[in-house]
Amino acid sequence: ESLQQGAKGSTGGLHTNRLRAFLVVSQVSLSLLFLAGAGLLIKSFFNLRATNPGFDPVRVMTMSINLPRIRYPEVDQQIRTYDAILDKLAAIPGVESAGGVNPIPLGDNQASLSFMPSGAAPLPRGNHPGASYLLVKPDYFKTMKIPVLQGRAISRTDTKDSPLVIMINEAFAQKHFPGKNPVGQQVMIDRPENKFLSYEVVGVVANTRHDSLAQPQGPEMYVPFAQDAGRSLDVVLRVSS
């Protein structure tokens, strides 16, 4: 009887030791897994910090403005109001330049439209390629320090009464105008009711990481705000300190 009781005690101790050993191994394995995950997260974080977004965010301030529909129902009102706002902001001491864009880079509010580049083989509507579509005010590229590689930037002379113009990024030019000078080419942007508007390419800008730092930017189109104005605008200011 004594031997049987001793044997039972030894068996129970053996099971306990095995359970403890299993728990220790599990804890060590989970710790190593979490450490590896944390290491990869930190590495990804530093890789993103080292990524060049294509613009200079240092000393740049931003604000989003949405004009009330009741007070600003007309397009001309919207254009004049934003012109006045940017002029007053640019005149503030310490502000080096002021511009506007819609939507702002890395704002998680991307817009895209389909189009057809000049010289491309005709495609049925619905199969046209797409690109990011941005509205910009004059001095936006200057404020964000985005290089203009060819042609010119959007200016104050690009109004709703002047010929329609567009700027494209480097990715757009390489994909849709390979081996050509994109300046002077036409881009026909699809509009509602089976209509399209033809824009002349006046400039090419460097690529920016507008959608995400984790992946290269695809084709982008920049249209003067005055030629497709709206009530919303993201204002960007480059300040001296």
Disulfide bonds with the S-S distance in Angstrom:
none
